[in-house]
Amino acid sequence: MDKTPLHHNHPVIKRVYLYLFIITFLLLLIFVIVYLSNNQSAQQGVGEQATQKAPVSQVSPGLKMSPLGSMSLVVKDAPDSRVAVGTAFTLLVLADSEGTDIVGFDALLSYDPSMNPGTATTPLTSFKLFTFNRDGHLTFTATKSPNITTPTPFQKSQILTIPFTSSAKGVYTFSILSKNGKETTKMVDVNTKVFSPQPSSLKVTIY
């Protein structure tokens, strides 16, 4: 049997080289496709995360807000603000913008740490609400969908619904804070003008 080595120009050797080249090219192509696909997915994930996380709007120290309207507190179905101990109750935040079309607002609510807040909601169907549990207070940020063009002036309108549960008897104070650190309670109109509503407090008796 002839065992003479095949020359590199031999047809068999050429076919082997061709097969190796094709396999190498296909592996490289698959690697590039997988890399680009993973990179695109990672960028989309970061974009979605950035969209879902709404930063708390902060007012720079030099920005002056014009006073307008008010935010007040009431206990739902308890006009005398009296609630039996251990009973769940709902705190409502009402806002008045004096006829101004509002597209966003921030509200800072302080409460006694012995109270247990539940998940806050907003009855404003055209607004998206974000809640942040801070040290000693809750911060609410709501923004109106840009697809909704119907004006939304606040006229003693209910803008927040916050459930609480009491665990001990006593008199507890809930307050809309005008400011806490860099955060402020404010309303923003359709022209992006920022207003500072009159804050208020409410004493709730747990008996």
Backbone bond lengths (Angstrom), bond angles and torsions (degrees), N, CA, C in turn:
res aa  C-N    CA-C-N  psi(-1)  N-CA   C-N-CA  omega(-1)  CA-C   N-CA-C  phi
1 M - - - 1.480 - - 1.523 108.67 -
2 D 1.347 115.47 133.88 1.465 120.25 -177.18 1.530 109.88 -77.16
3 K 1.357 117.56 118.81 1.464 122.11 179.89 1.523 111.66 -107.49
4 T 1.320 117.37 23.20 1.459 121.21 179.61 1.523 110.12 -65.26
5 P 1.347 118.66 126.94 1.482 121.09 -179.19 1.527 111.07 -57.25
6 L 1.326 114.16 142.67 1.455 119.25 179.17 1.519 110.32 -76.99
7 H 1.284 115.83 137.25 1.461 121.01 177.98 1.526 109.13 -72.45
8 H 1.359 117.00 150.99 1.471 119.16 -176.66 1.525 112.34 -64.48
9 N 1.321 117.87 -16.28 1.469 120.44 176.97 1.526 112.11 -91.78
10 H 1.306 115.54 1.62 1.466 119.28 -180.00 1.536 109.02 -64.77
11 P 1.318 120.67 144.14 1.483 123.48 -178.58 1.523 113.84 -55.73
12 V 1.326 116.75 -38.27 1.468 119.10 179.48 1.517 110.95 -65.33
13 I 1.329 116.38 -43.79 1.469 120.85 179.46 1.522 109.80 -64.24
14 K 1.316 115.84 -40.04 1.460 118.65 179.42 1.523 111.37 -62.60
15 R 1.359 117.25 -39.45 1.456 120.40 178.84 1.539 111.20 -65.31
16 V 1.331 114.88 -40.40 1.466 118.65 177.66 1.525 110.88 -61.17
17 Y 1.333 115.87 -45.12 1.465 119.44 177.64 1.518 111.00 -60.27
18 L 1.325 116.77 -41.21 1.472 120.59 -179.75 1.521 111.25 -63.64
19 Y 1.361 115.79 -43.30 1.469 119.43 179.39 1.526 110.88 -63.86
20 L 1.327 116.81 -41.90 1.465 120.18 179.04 1.528 110.84 -63.65
21 F 1.337 115.47 -39.41 1.466 119.06 179.51 1.534 110.86 -64.94
22 I 1.342 115.72 -43.42 1.464 119.90 -179.68 1.531 110.76 -63.87
23 I 1.331 117.10 -43.72 1.464 121.01 -179.80 1.520 110.47 -63.53
24 T 1.349 116.26 -44.45 1.468 120.29 179.32 1.524 111.05 -61.66
25 F 1.334 116.43 -42.67 1.467 121.03 179.91 1.530 111.18 -63.39
26 L 1.342 115.80 -43.13 1.470 119.14 179.75 1.523 111.68 -65.16
27 L 1.335 117.02 -40.85 1.465 119.85 178.01 1.518 111.03 -63.12
28 L 1.346 115.98 -42.05 1.461 119.97 178.88 1.523 110.97 -64.28
29 L 1.338 116.96 -40.25 1.463 120.97 179.41 1.521 111.19 -64.30
30 I 1.348 116.56 -42.56 1.465 120.34 178.02 1.518 110.83 -62.68
31 F 1.340 117.06 -41.54 1.462 120.94 179.21 1.522 111.38 -60.90
32 V 1.344 115.91 -44.25 1.471 120.11 -179.75 1.522 110.85 -63.78
33 I 1.342 117.73 -43.01 1.472 121.33 -179.62 1.523 110.71 -63.22
34 V 1.344 117.01 -45.08 1.464 120.55 179.60 1.520 110.75 -63.42
35 Y 1.324 117.24 -42.32 1.476 121.06 -179.43 1.515 111.28 -62.29
36 L 1.345 116.84 -46.84 1.468 120.28 -179.53 1.524 111.10 -64.95
37 S 1.336 116.81 -38.52 1.468 120.56 179.84 1.522 111.02 -64.89
38 N 1.340 117.77 -44.51 1.466 121.27 179.24 1.513 111.55 -65.56
39 N 1.329 116.70 -38.66 1.463 120.58 -179.50 1.514 111.27 -66.00
40 Q 1.356 116.20 -40.79 1.467 120.17 178.49 1.518 111.28 -65.85
41 S 1.345 117.07 -40.28 1.459 121.29 178.96 1.521 110.95 -63.65
42 A 1.333 116.57 -40.55 1.465 120.24 179.72 1.509 111.12 -64.68
43 Q 1.344 116.98 -39.98 1.466 119.99 179.28 1.519 111.06 -66.71
44 Q 1.368 116.29 -38.74 1.461 119.16 177.98 1.510 110.93 -65.77
45 G 1.339 116.94 -38.00 1.458 120.27 178.97 1.508 112.06 -63.71
46 V 1.346 116.23 -40.75 1.467 119.78 178.23 1.509 110.22 -65.62
47 G 1.365 116.19 -39.77 1.458 119.47 179.26 1.508 112.18 -63.91
48 E 1.352 116.47 -42.30 1.461 119.99 179.29 1.515 110.82 -65.90
49 Q 1.338 117.29 -39.04 1.462 120.12 179.84 1.517 110.59 -65.36
50 A 1.347 115.95 -39.84 1.460 119.26 179.35 1.511 110.66 -65.80
51 T 1.372 115.93 -34.27 1.464 119.03 179.35 1.509 111.49 -69.78
52 Q 1.341 116.93 -37.51 1.452 120.34 -176.08 1.525 111.80 -75.32
53 K 1.314 117.35 -29.85 1.448 120.03 -179.16 1.518 109.52 -89.82
54 A 1.302 117.25 109.90 1.453 120.61 179.38 1.511 109.15 -95.20
55 P 1.314 118.43 119.12 1.455 119.23 179.17 1.514 110.66 -68.75
56 V 1.307 116.58 145.37 1.453 120.50 175.53 1.508 107.85 -67.21
57 S 1.317 117.77 125.39 1.452 120.69 -179.72 1.510 109.70 -68.39
58 Q 1.318 116.13 130.38 1.450 122.42 -178.64 1.519 109.26 -120.54
59 V 1.300 115.96 142.58 1.455 121.81 179.92 1.509 108.59 -99.22
60 S 1.311 116.70 128.71 1.457 119.46 179.44 1.515 109.40 -66.59
61 P 1.338 118.29 150.91 1.459 121.33 -175.65 1.519 113.70 -56.95
62 G 1.352 117.29 -28.17 1.461 119.56 -176.69 1.511 114.17 -85.50
63 L 1.334 118.22 -7.89 1.458 121.28 -177.41 1.520 110.69 -83.74
64 K 1.331 115.64 126.47 1.456 120.84 178.83 1.517 109.65 -99.10
65 M 1.334 115.88 131.79 1.452 120.85 178.15 1.516 109.90 -103.09
66 S 1.317 115.49 137.58 1.462 120.23 177.91 1.518 109.57 -80.87
67 P 1.337 117.62 137.63 1.472 119.29 177.06 1.524 110.39 -69.43
68 L 1.317 115.62 136.76 1.467 120.34 178.23 1.516 109.25 -161.86
69 G 1.324 115.35 130.72 1.451 120.58 172.04 1.517 114.46 66.44
70 S 1.331 115.13 -156.04 1.463 120.22 -175.25 1.511 110.50 -160.24
71 M 1.344 115.17 164.09 1.461 123.44 169.22 1.521 107.15 -131.16
72 S 1.316 116.50 128.77 1.456 120.93 -176.94 1.528 110.17 -130.24
73 L 1.342 115.49 168.03 1.458 122.22 -175.65 1.524 111.04 -123.76
74 V 1.323 116.07 141.48 1.457 121.76 173.05 1.522 107.82 -144.24
75 V 1.348 115.71 155.39 1.459 120.44 173.93 1.520 107.67 -96.11
76 K 1.318 116.44 125.49 1.459 120.75 -178.58 1.526 110.50 -63.24
77 D 1.336 114.94 133.42 1.475 122.82 177.39 1.527 112.72 60.66
78 A 1.319 117.22 22.65 1.474 120.85 176.63 1.528 108.20 -145.15
79 P 1.336 117.12 77.40 1.469 120.36 -176.55 1.513 113.61 -61.56
80 D 1.337 117.33 -23.51 1.457 119.59 178.47 1.531 111.93 -92.99
81 S 1.342 116.64 4.49 1.473 122.73 178.31 1.526 112.08 57.20
82 R 1.315 117.10 37.83 1.459 122.71 176.97 1.530 109.28 -115.82
83 V 1.339 115.34 131.07 1.459 121.04 -176.07 1.523 108.73 -136.10
84 A 1.332 117.11 138.29 1.456 121.30 178.17 1.528 109.97 -70.87
85 V 1.329 115.79 142.40 1.459 121.03 -178.19 1.527 110.57 -59.69
86 G 1.317 116.07 139.47 1.456 121.59 -179.29 1.509 114.08 82.11
87 T 1.335 116.44 -3.32 1.463 120.81 -178.76 1.524 110.68 -92.90
88 A 1.297 116.39 136.65 1.464 120.16 175.23 1.526 109.40 -74.13
89 F 1.305 115.99 138.56 1.465 120.25 176.48 1.519 108.94 -137.36
90 T 1.331 115.09 163.38 1.462 120.72 -175.44 1.515 110.49 -118.52
91 L 1.323 115.45 124.57 1.460 121.44 176.92 1.526 108.41 -94.50
92 L 1.323 115.91 129.96 1.461 121.21 179.75 1.514 110.14 -108.72
93 V 1.324 116.30 137.57 1.470 121.59 173.18 1.521 107.38 -105.54
94 L 1.327 115.52 121.30 1.460 121.86 178.71 1.523 109.06 -107.08
95 A 1.324 116.66 142.76 1.466 120.71 -178.82 1.522 110.56 -130.53
96 D 1.330 114.04 146.99 1.463 121.37 176.17 1.528 107.72 -131.44
97 S 1.326 116.47 121.78 1.469 120.72 -179.75 1.522 112.37 -107.26
98 E 1.321 116.00 10.93 1.469 121.90 178.05 1.530 111.41 55.61
99 G 1.331 115.67 41.51 1.459 120.84 175.52 1.513 115.22 87.32
100 T 1.330 118.46 -5.03 1.463 121.52 -178.88 1.526 110.59 -77.34
101 D 1.324 115.70 136.64 1.464 121.83 179.65 1.528 109.27 -73.88
102 I 1.328 116.97 115.66 1.464 122.28 -175.17 1.534 110.61 -103.15
103 V 1.343 115.31 136.53 1.469 120.19 179.74 1.538 111.76 -119.51
104 G 1.319 116.94 -1.76 1.460 119.20 178.44 1.516 110.67 -172.49
105 F 1.330 115.70 155.29 1.462 118.96 177.18 1.521 110.29 -157.00
106 D 1.325 114.17 156.47 1.463 123.25 170.78 1.522 107.25 -122.14
107 A 1.314 116.58 139.86 1.466 120.89 177.18 1.520 108.66 -136.58
108 L 1.329 115.84 129.19 1.461 122.58 178.15 1.520 108.52 -106.62
109 L 1.320 117.22 121.73 1.459 121.94 -177.15 1.530 110.01 -119.37
110 S 1.326 116.09 119.42 1.460 120.05 174.27 1.526 109.31 -95.99
111 Y 1.346 116.20 148.30 1.462 120.75 -178.24 1.520 108.65 -153.51
112 D 1.316 115.60 161.68 1.462 120.45 179.42 1.534 109.34 -68.97
113 P 1.329 117.32 133.38 1.475 119.68 -177.82 1.525 114.27 -62.24
114 S 1.335 117.81 -16.67 1.466 119.48 177.66 1.525 111.90 -75.20
115 M 1.329 116.41 -14.99 1.460 120.89 176.82 1.528 110.04 -81.17
116 N 1.315 115.29 146.38 1.465 120.40 -179.25 1.528 109.81 -111.32
117 P 1.339 117.34 104.57 1.468 118.97 -179.88 1.520 112.06 -78.45
118 G 1.327 115.36 146.98 1.453 121.16 175.11 1.517 109.83 -100.27
119 T 1.308 116.62 -159.88 1.460 121.56 -178.82 1.521 110.89 -82.90
120 A 1.320 116.17 120.66 1.463 121.25 -179.00 1.526 110.50 -78.52
121 T 1.315 115.38 150.08 1.461 122.12 176.77 1.522 108.95 -136.67
122 T 1.319 116.06 169.24 1.458 120.99 174.11 1.521 109.23 -128.40
123 P 1.320 117.58 136.14 1.467 120.15 176.95 1.532 112.25 -78.85
124 L 1.333 116.49 -3.76 1.459 120.66 179.52 1.532 108.16 -79.08
125 T 1.313 116.28 98.80 1.460 120.76 -172.53 1.530 113.65 -66.31
126 S 1.320 117.35 -21.21 1.469 119.71 -179.69 1.532 112.20 -89.63
127 F 1.354 117.06 1.68 1.462 121.28 -179.04 1.523 110.40 -111.78
128 K 1.333 115.44 146.88 1.464 121.60 173.60 1.525 107.62 -106.72
129 L 1.326 115.72 130.05 1.464 121.34 -173.75 1.528 111.43 -106.74
130 F 1.333 115.17 137.61 1.463 122.82 173.81 1.527 108.09 -124.62
131 T 1.324 116.32 133.14 1.463 121.95 -178.25 1.521 109.88 -116.92
132 F 1.332 115.85 134.58 1.464 121.81 179.75 1.525 108.43 -126.52
133 N 1.321 115.89 122.31 1.466 121.13 -179.62 1.521 108.81 -88.61
134 R 1.321 116.80 102.35 1.459 121.92 -179.20 1.527 109.64 -92.92
135 D 1.304 115.39 178.41 1.456 121.53 177.78 1.525 109.34 -76.24
136 G 1.330 116.66 101.83 1.462 120.94 177.84 1.508 115.30 91.69
137 H 1.329 117.71 -5.37 1.463 118.13 177.37 1.529 110.03 -157.17
138 L 1.314 114.12 166.10 1.459 121.92 174.81 1.521 109.00 -108.43
139 T 1.318 116.63 139.61 1.454 121.57 175.78 1.518 108.66 -114.19
140 F 1.327 115.79 127.04 1.457 121.40 179.32 1.531 108.87 -114.38
141 T 1.304 116.18 130.69 1.461 122.15 175.75 1.520 108.10 -124.70
142 A 1.323 116.74 126.75 1.466 121.16 -179.69 1.522 109.50 -130.81
143 T 1.319 115.94 135.50 1.457 121.37 179.12 1.519 109.75 -128.82
144 K 1.308 115.29 141.91 1.464 121.04 -178.58 1.524 110.21 -83.14
145 S 1.320 116.24 141.13 1.458 120.74 178.05 1.525 109.74 -62.84
146 P 1.346 117.65 130.83 1.471 119.57 -179.70 1.525 113.03 -65.76
147 N 1.328 117.08 -14.59 1.458 120.24 179.34 1.532 112.44 -80.20
148 I 1.336 116.47 -13.93 1.463 120.87 -179.44 1.525 108.88 -95.75
149 T 1.314 116.34 116.72 1.468 121.15 -178.68 1.524 113.03 -103.26
150 T 1.313 117.62 -5.20 1.467 120.28 178.51 1.525 109.23 -66.25
151 P 1.335 118.88 128.56 1.469 120.96 -179.32 1.526 111.99 -59.65
152 T 1.315 116.34 146.19 1.470 121.17 178.97 1.529 110.28 -130.72
153 P 1.318 116.76 70.83 1.466 118.51 172.07 1.522 109.72 -73.56
154 F 1.317 117.31 144.60 1.458 121.52 178.03 1.528 109.58 -94.97
155 Q 1.310 115.87 126.45 1.464 122.34 178.06 1.520 107.84 -130.52
156 K 1.340 115.50 82.03 1.466 121.91 -171.58 1.521 109.24 52.75
157 S 1.310 115.26 38.70 1.462 122.08 -175.83 1.524 111.05 -81.18
158 Q 1.296 116.08 142.26 1.453 120.99 174.88 1.527 108.09 -77.28
159 I 1.339 116.57 117.31 1.459 119.88 -177.15 1.524 112.57 -110.99
160 L 1.347 117.43 -19.57 1.464 120.63 -179.84 1.520 110.66 -142.17
161 T 1.317 115.47 144.33 1.459 123.03 174.66 1.525 107.29 -127.22
162 I 1.345 116.15 117.92 1.461 120.24 -174.65 1.524 109.73 -126.80
163 P 1.316 118.52 113.15 1.473 120.87 178.59 1.534 111.25 -80.39
164 F 1.329 116.06 142.84 1.458 122.65 176.79 1.524 109.00 -134.43
165 T 1.324 115.28 156.76 1.452 121.63 172.71 1.515 108.63 -127.70
166 S 1.346 116.42 129.02 1.463 121.75 -179.76 1.521 110.06 -93.10
167 S 1.332 116.25 143.12 1.461 119.83 -178.79 1.525 113.12 -120.80
168 A 1.335 116.97 -6.64 1.468 119.99 -179.15 1.521 110.18 -150.65
169 K 1.321 115.95 149.76 1.458 120.38 178.80 1.529 110.37 -71.58
170 G 1.334 114.73 152.64 1.455 119.77 179.10 1.512 110.87 149.57
171 V 1.333 115.23 -177.04 1.464 121.63 177.17 1.529 107.48 -111.96
172 Y 1.304 116.28 123.08 1.464 121.37 -174.14 1.523 110.16 -119.92
173 T 1.324 115.36 141.56 1.462 120.83 -177.46 1.522 111.19 -106.58
174 F 1.309 114.71 129.35 1.461 122.20 172.08 1.528 107.22 -111.21
175 S 1.323 117.25 137.88 1.470 119.79 -176.51 1.521 111.60 -139.63
176 I 1.323 114.64 139.08 1.459 120.72 166.96 1.527 105.93 -85.00
177 L 1.318 117.23 116.88 1.461 121.81 -177.51 1.526 109.84 -87.88
178 S 1.311 116.37 134.94 1.463 118.85 176.43 1.522 110.76 -72.88
179 K 1.366 115.55 -29.26 1.456 118.93 -177.64 1.516 109.90 -159.45
180 N 1.327 115.89 145.73 1.459 121.57 172.36 1.522 107.35 -150.58
181 G 1.340 116.47 106.46 1.456 120.09 -173.69 1.515 110.44 63.71
182 K 1.319 116.82 -126.60 1.463 120.95 179.20 1.525 112.35 -89.75
183 E 1.319 116.90 -5.49 1.458 120.19 -179.28 1.524 110.11 -88.83
184 T 1.320 115.95 146.83 1.465 121.16 178.87 1.521 109.93 -139.55
185 T 1.331 114.69 152.62 1.460 120.31 170.10 1.521 107.38 -84.37
186 K 1.311 116.74 128.44 1.464 119.55 -175.39 1.521 111.09 -158.72
187 M 1.327 114.25 166.12 1.459 122.49 173.06 1.523 108.10 -128.72
188 V 1.324 116.16 145.48 1.467 121.77 -179.89 1.523 108.66 -120.80
189 D 1.337 115.95 129.88 1.466 118.16 -177.80 1.524 111.31 -91.82
190 V 1.323 116.26 -179.27 1.456 122.55 -174.21 1.528 111.54 -64.31
191 N 1.319 117.51 -19.80 1.464 122.19 178.42 1.528 111.93 -97.95
192 T 1.335 116.12 15.73 1.474 124.93 179.66 1.529 113.05 62.74
193 K 1.314 116.50 21.32 1.460 119.44 173.97 1.522 108.86 -82.26
194 V 1.330 115.92 137.29 1.468 121.28 -174.23 1.524 110.23 -101.32
195 F 1.336 115.24 133.35 1.465 121.06 -178.57 1.528 110.42 -123.44
196 S 1.298 114.74 150.50 1.463 121.73 177.79 1.526 109.28 -108.25
197 P 1.330 118.79 107.68 1.472 120.41 179.87 1.525 111.49 -76.86
198 Q 1.325 115.39 155.06 1.468 120.65 176.38 1.534 109.09 -68.24
199 P 1.339 117.92 122.30 1.468 119.69 -179.98 1.525 111.38 -79.18
200 S 1.328 116.46 175.03 1.463 119.91 179.34 1.523 109.67 -157.12
201 S 1.334 115.26 169.42 1.468 121.64 177.99 1.520 109.28 -131.63
202 L 1.330 115.72 160.18 1.462 121.65 179.21 1.515 108.94 -143.51
203 K 1.331 116.20 130.36 1.462 121.69 175.22 1.525 109.63 -96.44
204 V 1.318 115.43 125.57 1.463 121.33 -179.87 1.521 108.82 -112.28
205 T 1.345 115.79 125.31 1.455 121.14 -179.82 1.527 110.13 -94.44
206 I 1.323 115.31 122.18 1.469 121.28 175.26 1.525 106.71 -102.28
207 Y 1.340 116.24 117.34 1.478 119.54 -174.73 1.513 110.99 -116.20
